[in-house]
């Protein structure tokens, strides 16, 4: 056969080539029918050529492989052959049950909830101009301006005080540098309601004219009651989607972390991470046709260990911005993302159809963004998988307690010995003690029994005990719905090793700074 190959005609070569292609296509079709194909393939293909390529992140893809059942783990592929590829569409869902929503959040995979807002919610019918009617004299801040952090009152815009074109429709350039393709060019207007009301009341964001309608000066008590009523009216806008756990803790966290954004066309938030340890849900409201484009990226494998490294727009200058997800969120929809997710939002709403005057056109394109955090459930699997990145990021240092509480099942870790054998023995003993009936599996009842037996004795309880649901999602790496002794031991070992590595890194940095000071020597110009 090999001897006859050179005598094959061009037509026969072409015939065999086409036959081979057909066989490959049929094989792929069969794999699709068996449900083993990449769930993002069709959506990714639709975005072909529209989104810049990015560098491969093997650890992220391993994570997605485990939770989305990809055909093959990218760590098993030839890395060079897939060195650069395109971001994925953000998965979209609707009609989720509470359990389905919770499972998605626990996995730490960002997603878009198409039916997030109930049409009966008051804010569902609002446009940006509605704030002018509902909350006159409340103050929004223009983000990303040179005056933003200087206390300049000219940077605060007040509803009810507009002359000419309303300020919330104006496209004002932001102060970002080195803007990549597609990044926001214009500044949004921001109302960090929770901070303004609870910790920075002196900014006057909730203060209206301290007089009665008859012109009399209000007493301090009357003014305080008035502000409280107004605050409660704003907090009432923060309602929970039907599929989210309707718990008091989620409802309270929503009220006390509430933010609003008003975004004219082509304005948006620069890529950044939040300092929250819990999950974020960000709604889009406005005219029926509004659209907000979100681009997301997990923290890089080696985060910059400096303060404000992931502040708004900083990753543009540091060249760390290679987004890994992209998606559009329309009116009444919301996106859910997590600590350590670098995120950027941009108003890309189309122009309204028909003969519309200028002000109405801008109002039809203006977006209301409503954002708050929720803590139940925690994105436990993401904390487990990316603990090395989260713990090395300045903005998220305070979240290490969350990982520590989950890795210890609500208790202090058994051992931080520098000797690996000692750590392993301690972790295995803890797992054995937890497995009360010796069947190799740790249950919720066994955990509660262990806590009761050891409370106030050799095991010191941590500040907050995480729920069993969060613990199970943190430990259950094979996703069989059970917590085995081996999973318990490995999670403890992984967490302790990461903590020891962090301590060593911090010590090396301290020594390096000390050496630098010694090289400089004492000042001689005094």
C-alpha positions as CSV (number, residue, x, y, z in Angstrom):
1,X,0.0,0.0,0.0
2,X,2.8,2.4,0.9
3,X,4.6,1.6,-2.3
4,X,1.4,2.5,-4.4
5,X,0.9,5.8,-2.6
6,X,3.1,8.0,-4.9
7,X,1.1,6.7,-7.9
8,X,-2.2,7.9,-6.5
9,X,-3.9,10.6,-8.7
10,X,-4.7,14.0,-7.4
11,X,-8.4,13.2,-7.7
12,X,-7.9,10.0,-5.6
13,X,-6.0,12.0,-2.9
14,X,-8.8,14.5,-2.8
15,X,-11.4,11.8,-2.6
16,X,-9.6,10.1,0.4
17,X,-9.1,13.5,2.1
18,X,-12.8,14.3,1.9
19,X,-13.7,10.8,3.1
20,X,-11.4,11.3,6.1
21,X,-13.0,14.7,6.9
22,X,-16.5,13.1,6.7
23,X,-15.4,10.3,9.2
24,X,-14.1,12.9,11.6
25,X,-17.4,14.9,11.4
26,X,-19.5,11.8,12.0
27,X,-17.3,10.9,15.0
28,X,-17.8,14.4,16.5
29,X,-21.5,14.2,15.8
30,X,-21.7,10.9,17.6
31,X,-19.8,12.4,20.6
32,X,-22.3,15.2,20.7
33,X,-25.2,12.8,20.7
34,X,-23.6,11.1,23.7
35,X,-23.6,14.4,25.6
36,X,-19.8,14.5,26.0
37,X,-19.1,17.5,23.8
38,X,-18.0,20.9,25.2
39,X,-21.2,22.7,26.4
40,X,-19.7,26.0,25.3
41,X,-18.7,25.0,21.8
42,X,-21.7,26.4,19.9
43,X,-21.7,29.7,21.8
44,X,-18.0,30.1,21.5
45,X,-18.2,29.5,17.7
46,X,-20.8,32.3,17.4
47,X,-18.4,34.7,18.9
48,X,-15.5,33.6,16.6
49,X,-13.5,36.5,15.4
50,X,-15.2,39.1,17.7
51,X,-13.3,38.7,20.9
52,X,-9.5,39.0,21.3
53,X,-7.5,35.9,22.1
54,X,-6.1,35.3,25.6
55,X,-3.4,33.2,27.2
56,X,-4.3,29.8,28.4
57,X,-4.9,29.3,32.1
58,X,-4.6,25.6,32.8
59,X,-5.8,25.7,36.4
60,X,-9.0,27.6,35.4
61,X,-9.7,25.1,32.7
62,X,-9.2,22.2,35.0
63,X,-11.8,23.8,37.3
64,X,-14.3,24.3,34.5
65,X,-13.6,20.7,33.3
66,X,-14.6,19.3,36.7
67,X,-17.8,21.3,36.9
68,X,-19.0,21.3,33.3
69,X,-17.9,17.9,32.1
70,X,-15.8,19.0,29.2
71,X,-14.7,16.3,26.7
72,X,-11.1,16.5,27.9
73,X,-9.2,18.3,30.6
74,X,-7.0,21.0,28.9
75,X,-4.2,19.8,31.2
76,X,-4.2,16.6,29.3
77,X,-3.9,18.4,25.9
78,X,-0.8,19.7,24.2
79,X,-0.5,23.2,25.7
80,X,1.3,24.6,22.8
81,X,-1.5,23.7,20.4
82,X,-4.0,25.7,22.4
83,X,-1.7,28.5,23.6
84,X,-4.1,31.2,22.6
85,X,-7.9,30.9,22.4
86,X,-11.0,33.0,22.9
87,X,-13.0,33.8,26.0
88,X,-16.1,31.8,26.8
89,X,-19.6,33.1,26.8
90,X,-21.0,33.5,30.3
91,X,-23.5,30.6,30.9
92,X,-27.1,31.8,30.9
93,X,-30.0,30.2,33.0
94,X,-33.6,30.8,33.8
95,X,-36.3,29.0,35.8
96,X,-33.7,27.7,38.2
97,X,-34.8,26.0,41.4
98,X,-33.2,27.1,44.7
99,X,-31.0,24.0,44.7
100,X,-29.9,24.6,41.2
101,X,-29.0,28.2,41.9
102,X,-27.2,27.2,45.1
103,X,-25.2,24.5,43.2
104,X,-24.1,27.0,40.6
105,X,-23.0,29.5,43.3
106,X,-21.2,26.9,45.3
107,X,-19.2,25.9,42.2
108,X,-17.9,29.4,41.8
109,X,-18.7,29.6,38.0
110,X,-20.1,33.0,37.0
111,X,-23.5,33.0,35.3
112,X,-26.3,35.2,34.0
113,X,-29.8,34.8,35.4
114,X,-32.2,35.8,32.7
115,X,-35.3,36.0,35.0
116,X,-33.5,37.5,38.0
117,X,-36.0,40.4,38.6
118,X,-39.7,40.0,39.1
119,X,-41.7,42.4,36.8
120,X,-43.7,43.3,40.0
121,X,-40.6,44.9,41.6
122,X,-41.0,48.7,41.5
123,X,-37.5,49.2,40.0
124,X,-38.3,46.9,37.1
125,X,-40.3,49.8,35.5
126,X,-37.7,52.5,36.2
127,X,-35.3,54.3,33.9
128,X,-32.5,56.5,35.0
129,X,-34.8,59.6,35.1
130,X,-36.9,57.8,37.7
131,X,-34.3,58.5,40.3
132,X,-34.9,62.2,39.8
133,X,-38.6,61.7,40.7
134,X,-38.2,59.1,43.4
135,X,-35.2,60.4,45.3
136,X,-34.8,64.2,44.5
137,X,-31.7,65.8,46.0
138,X,-29.9,62.5,46.6
139,X,-26.2,62.7,45.5
140,X,-24.4,60.4,43.1
141,X,-20.6,60.5,42.5
142,X,-18.9,60.6,39.2
143,X,-16.5,57.7,39.2
144,X,-13.0,57.7,37.8
145,X,-12.5,61.5,37.9
146,X,-9.5,63.3,39.3
147,X,-11.8,64.9,41.9
148,X,-13.2,61.5,43.1
149,X,-11.0,61.0,46.1
150,X,-10.2,64.6,46.9
151,X,-13.5,65.4,48.6
152,X,-14.3,67.9,45.8
153,X,-18.1,68.6,46.1
154,X,-18.2,69.4,42.4
155,X,-17.8,65.6,41.8
156,X,-21.1,64.9,43.5
157,X,-24.2,65.3,41.3
158,X,-27.6,66.0,42.9
159,X,-31.0,64.9,41.5
160,X,-33.4,67.8,41.2
161,X,-30.6,70.3,40.5
162,X,-30.1,69.7,36.8
163,X,-30.0,72.6,34.3
164,X,-30.0,71.8,30.6
165,X,-29.3,68.2,29.7
166,X,-29.5,65.9,32.9
167,X,-26.0,65.1,34.2
168,X,-26.7,61.3,34.3
169,X,-27.0,61.3,30.5
170,X,-23.6,63.1,29.9
171,X,-20.7,61.2,28.5
172,X,-17.7,62.3,30.6
173,X,-14.3,60.8,29.8
174,X,-12.8,58.7,32.6
175,X,-9.2,59.0,33.8
176,X,-8.1,55.5,32.9
177,X,-4.8,55.1,31.0
178,X,-3.7,52.5,28.5
179,X,-7.2,51.5,27.6
180,X,-7.4,48.2,25.8
181,X,-9.9,47.6,23.0
182,X,-13.5,47.6,24.2
183,X,-12.8,49.1,27.7
184,X,-15.1,51.8,29.0
185,X,-14.2,55.3,27.8
186,X,-16.7,57.3,29.8
187,X,-17.4,57.6,33.6
188,X,-20.5,56.1,35.3
189,X,-22.2,57.7,38.3
190,X,-22.1,55.8,41.5
191,X,-24.2,55.7,44.7
192,X,-22.6,53.4,47.3
193,X,-25.8,53.6,49.3
194,X,-24.8,51.3,52.2
195,X,-21.5,53.3,52.8
196,X,-23.2,56.7,52.4
197,X,-26.0,55.8,54.8
198,X,-24.2,53.7,57.4
199,X,-20.6,54.9,57.6
200,X,-20.2,58.2,55.7
201,X,-23.4,60.0,56.6
202,X,-21.4,63.3,56.7
203,X,-21.2,63.2,52.9
204,X,-24.9,64.1,52.9
205,X,-25.9,61.6,50.3
206,X,-29.2,61.0,52.1
207,X,-29.7,64.5,53.4
208,X,-32.5,66.5,51.9
209,X,-33.6,70.0,52.8
210,X,-33.8,69.9,56.6
211,X,-37.0,71.9,56.6
212,X,-40.6,71.1,56.7
213,X,-42.8,71.8,53.7
214,X,-44.0,74.9,55.6
215,X,-40.4,76.2,55.7
216,X,-39.7,75.5,59.4
217,X,-36.3,74.1,60.4
218,X,-36.7,70.4,61.4
219,X,-35.6,69.2,64.8
220,X,-32.7,66.7,64.9
221,X,-35.2,64.0,65.8
222,X,-37.5,64.8,62.9
223,X,-34.7,65.0,60.5
224,X,-33.3,61.7,61.7
225,X,-36.6,60.0,61.3
226,X,-37.1,61.5,57.8
227,X,-33.6,60.2,56.7
228,X,-34.4,56.7,58.1
229,X,-37.7,56.6,56.2
230,X,-35.8,57.5,53.0
231,X,-33.1,54.9,53.7
232,X,-35.7,52.2,54.2
233,X,-37.4,53.2,50.9
234,X,-34.1,52.7,49.0
235,X,-33.3,49.4,50.8
236,X,-36.7,48.1,49.8
237,X,-35.5,48.1,46.2
238,X,-33.0,45.3,47.1
239,X,-35.1,42.2,46.7
240,X,-33.9,38.7,46.2
241,X,-34.5,36.6,43.0
242,X,-37.0,33.8,43.5
243,X,-34.3,31.1,43.1
244,X,-32.0,32.6,45.7
245,X,-32.3,31.4,49.3
246,X,-34.9,33.6,50.9
247,X,-32.9,33.7,54.2
248,X,-32.7,36.6,56.7
249,X,-28.9,36.7,56.3
250,X,-29.1,37.1,52.5
251,X,-31.9,39.8,52.8
252,X,-29.9,41.7,55.4
253,X,-26.6,41.5,53.5
254,X,-28.4,42.8,50.4
255,X,-29.7,45.8,52.2
256,X,-26.4,46.6,53.8
257,X,-24.2,46.2,50.7
258,X,-26.5,47.9,48.2
259,X,-25.0,50.0,45.4
260,X,-26.5,51.8,42.4
261,X,-24.8,52.8,39.1
262,X,-26.2,55.1,36.4
263,X,-24.4,54.4,33.2
264,X,-24.8,56.6,30.0
265,X,-24.1,54.9,26.7
266,X,-20.4,53.7,26.4
267,X,-19.7,54.3,30.1
268,X,-18.9,51.7,32.6
269,X,-16.8,50.3,35.4
270,X,-13.1,49.7,34.8
271,X,-11.8,46.1,35.3
272,X,-11.3,45.5,39.1
273,X,-12.0,43.1,41.9
274,X,-14.1,43.9,44.9
275,X,-13.0,43.4,48.5
276,X,-16.0,41.3,49.4
277,X,-15.7,37.8,50.7
278,X,-19.2,36.8,49.5
279,X,-20.9,36.5,46.1
280,X,-22.1,39.5,44.1
281,X,-25.3,39.8,42.0
282,X,-25.5,42.8,39.7
283,X,-28.9,43.6,38.0
284,X,-29.5,45.7,34.9
285,X,-32.6,47.9,34.6
286,X,-33.8,50.5,32.2
287,X,-35.7,50.6,28.9
288,X,-36.5,47.1,27.5
289,X,-33.6,47.3,24.9
290,X,-30.7,48.2,27.3
291,X,-27.7,45.9,27.3
292,X,-24.7,45.8,29.5
293,X,-21.6,43.8,28.4
294,X,-19.7,42.1,31.2
295,X,-16.1,40.8,30.8
296,X,-14.7,38.7,33.5
297,X,-11.3,37.2,34.5
298,X,-10.1,35.1,37.3
299,X,-7.1,36.5,39.2
300,X,-3.9,35.5,37.4
301,X,-1.9,32.5,38.6
302,X,0.6,34.8,40.3
303,X,-1.3,37.9,41.6
304,X,0.6,41.1,42.1
305,X,1.3,41.2,45.9
306,X,0.9,45.0,46.3
307,X,-1.8,47.3,47.5
308,X,-4.4,48.4,45.0
309,X,-3.0,46.1,42.3
310,X,-6.5,45.3,41.2
311,X,-8.2,48.6,41.8
312,X,-10.5,49.9,39.0
313,X,-8.6,50.1,35.7
314,X,-5.2,49.2,37.2
315,X,-4.9,45.9,35.3
316,X,-5.1,47.8,32.0
317,X,-1.7,49.4,32.8
318,X,-0.1,46.3,34.3
319,X,-1.1,44.3,31.3
320,X,-2.8,41.6,33.4
321,X,-6.2,42.0,31.7
322,X,-6.9,38.9,29.5
323,X,-10.6,38.3,30.2
324,X,-11.9,34.7,30.2
325,X,-15.7,35.2,30.0
326,X,-17.9,37.7,28.1
327,X,-21.7,38.1,28.0
328,X,-24.6,40.6,27.6
329,X,-27.0,41.3,30.4
330,X,-30.4,42.9,29.5
331,X,-33.2,44.6,31.3
332,X,-34.3,42.6,34.3
333,X,-31.4,40.2,34.1
334,X,-28.5,39.8,36.5
335,X,-25.0,38.4,36.6
336,X,-23.5,36.5,39.5
337,X,-19.8,36.5,40.2
338,X,-17.4,35.9,43.1
339,X,-14.4,37.1,45.2
340,X,-11.3,37.1,43.0
341,X,-13.2,37.6,39.7
342,X,-11.9,40.7,37.9
343,X,-14.9,42.3,36.3
344,X,-15.7,45.1,33.9
345,X,-19.2,46.4,32.8
346,X,-19.9,48.5,29.8
347,X,-23.2,50.0,28.5
348,X,-23.6,48.8,24.9
349,X,-27.3,49.6,24.5
350,X,-28.5,50.1,20.9
351,X,-30.1,53.4,19.9
352,X,-33.9,53.5,20.3
353,X,-35.8,53.0,17.1
354,X,-37.9,55.8,15.6
355,X,-37.9,59.6,15.9
356,X,-36.9,60.2,19.5
357,X,-35.7,63.5,21.0
358,X,-32.2,63.8,22.4
359,X,-33.1,63.6,26.1
360,X,-35.4,60.7,25.7
361,X,-32.9,58.9,23.5
362,X,-30.2,59.2,26.2
363,X,-32.7,58.0,28.9
364,X,-33.7,55.0,26.8
365,X,-30.0,54.0,26.5
366,X,-29.1,54.8,30.1
367,X,-28.6,51.8,32.4
368,X,-29.5,51.4,36.1
369,X,-27.1,49.0,37.8
370,X,-28.2,47.6,41.1
371,X,-25.6,45.5,43.0
372,X,-25.4,43.7,46.3
373,X,-23.7,40.8,48.0
374,X,-25.1,37.6,49.5
375,X,-23.5,35.0,51.7
376,X,-25.6,31.8,51.4
377,X,-24.3,29.7,49.9
378,X,-20.6,30.5,49.7
379,X,-18.7,29.8,46.5
380,X,-16.9,27.1,48.4
381,X,-15.5,25.1,45.5
382,X,-13.9,28.3,44.1
383,X,-12.3,29.1,47.5
384,X,-10.9,25.6,47.6
385,X,-9.6,25.6,44.0
386,X,-8.1,29.1,43.9
387,X,-7.1,29.5,47.6
388,X,-3.5,30.2,46.5
389,X,-4.6,33.2,44.3
390,X,-7.1,34.7,46.7
391,X,-4.8,34.5,49.7
392,X,-2.1,36.4,47.8
393,X,-4.2,39.4,46.8
394,X,-4.1,42.4,49.0
395,X,-7.7,43.3,48.5
396,X,-8.8,39.8,49.7
397,X,-6.4,39.2,52.6
398,X,-9.3,39.5,55.1
399,X,-11.1,36.6,53.3
400,X,-8.5,34.1,54.4
401,X,-10.7,33.5,57.5
402,X,-13.5,32.2,55.3
403,X,-11.1,29.5,53.8
404,X,-9.7,28.7,57.2
405,X,-13.2,28.2,58.7
406,X,-14.2,25.9,55.8
407,X,-10.9,23.9,55.8
408,X,-11.2,23.4,59.5
409,X,-15.0,22.6,59.3
410,X,-15.6,25.5,61.7
411,X,-12.7,24.7,64.0
412,X,-9.1,25.6,64.2
413,X,-6.7,23.6,62.1
414,X,-5.1,20.7,64.0
415,X,-1.5,21.4,63.1
416,X,0.7,23.9,61.4
417,X,3.9,22.0,61.9
418,X,6.7,22.6,59.4
419,X,7.3,18.8,59.3
420,X,5.1,17.3,56.6
421,X,4.9,13.9,58.3
422,X,3.6,15.6,61.5
423,X,1.0,17.6,59.6
424,X,-0.2,14.5,57.8
425,X,-0.5,12.5,61.0
426,X,-2.4,15.3,62.6
427,X,-4.8,15.7,59.6
428,X,-5.4,12.0,59.4
429,X,-6.2,11.8,63.1
430,X,-8.6,14.7,62.8
431,X,-10.4,12.9,59.9
432,X,-10.5,9.6,61.8
433,X,-12.0,11.3,64.9
434,X,-14.6,12.9,62.7
435,X,-15.5,9.6,61.1
436,X,-17.3,8.4,64.3
437,X,-18.6,5.1,62.9
438,X,-15.5,4.3,60.9
439,X,-17.2,3.9,57.5
440,X,-14.8,6.2,55.7
441,X,-17.4,9.0,55.3
442,X,-17.9,12.1,57.4
443,X,-21.6,13.1,57.8
444,X,-23.2,16.3,59.1
445,X,-24.3,14.5,62.3
446,X,-20.8,13.2,62.9
447,X,-19.4,16.7,62.5
448,X,-21.9,18.1,65.0
449,X,-21.1,15.3,67.4
450,X,-17.3,16.0,67.1
451,X,-17.9,19.7,67.7
452,X,-19.9,19.0,70.8
453,X,-17.3,16.6,72.2
454,X,-14.5,19.0,71.7
455,X,-16.0,22.4,72.4
456,X,-13.9,24.2,75.0
457,X,-11.3,21.5,75.1
458,X,-8.5,20.6,72.7
459,X,-10.2,22.1,69.7
460,X,-10.7,25.9,69.6
461,X,-13.8,27.0,67.6
462,X,-13.2,29.6,64.9
463,X,-15.1,32.8,64.9
464,X,-17.9,31.6,62.6
465,X,-18.8,28.0,61.9
466,X,-19.7,27.6,58.2
467,X,-22.8,25.6,57.2
468,X,-22.6,21.9,56.3
469,X,-23.6,22.8,52.8
470,X,-20.6,25.1,52.4
471,X,-18.2,22.6,54.1
472,X,-19.4,19.8,51.8
473,X,-18.9,21.9,48.6
474,X,-15.4,22.9,49.8
475,X,-14.3,19.3,50.5
476,X,-16.2,17.2,47.9
477,X,-13.8,17.5,45.0
478,X,-15.1,14.4,43.2
479,X,-18.7,15.7,43.4
480,X,-20.3,12.5,44.6
481,X,-22.2,14.4,47.3
482,X,-20.2,12.8,50.2
483,X,-17.2,13.9,52.3
484,X,-14.7,11.1,52.6
485,X,-11.9,10.8,55.1
486,X,-9.4,11.1,52.2
487,X,-11.0,14.4,51.0
488,X,-10.9,15.7,54.6
489,X,-7.2,14.9,55.0
490,X,-6.2,16.3,51.6
491,X,-8.1,19.6,52.1
492,X,-6.5,20.1,55.5
493,X,-3.0,19.4,54.1
494,X,-3.6,21.7,51.1
495,X,-4.7,24.6,53.2
496,X,-1.9,24.3,55.8
497,X,0.7,24.0,53.0
498,X,-0.6,27.2,51.4
499,X,-0.5,29.0,54.8
500,X,3.0,27.9,55.4
501,X,4.1,29.0,51.9
502,X,2.5,32.4,52.6
503,X,4.3,32.8,55.8
504,X,7.6,32.0,54.2
505,X,6.9,34.4,51.3
506,X,6.1,37.2,53.7
507,X,9.2,36.5,55.7
508,X,11.4,36.7,52.6
509,X,9.8,40.0,51.6
510,X,10.5,41.4,55.1
511,X,14.1,40.3,54.9
512,X,14.5,41.7,51.4
513,X,13.2,45.1,52.7
514,X,15.5,45.0,55.7
515,X,18.5,44.3,53.4
516,X,17.5,47.2,51.2
517,X,17.4,49.5,54.2
518,X,20.8,48.3,55.4
519,X,22.4,48.9,52.0
520,X,21.2,52.4,51.9
521,X,22.9,53.0,55.3
522,X,22.4,56.0,57.7
523,X,21.7,59.4,56.2
524,X,24.8,61.7,56.2
525,X,23.1,64.9,55.0
526,X,21.5,65.8,58.3
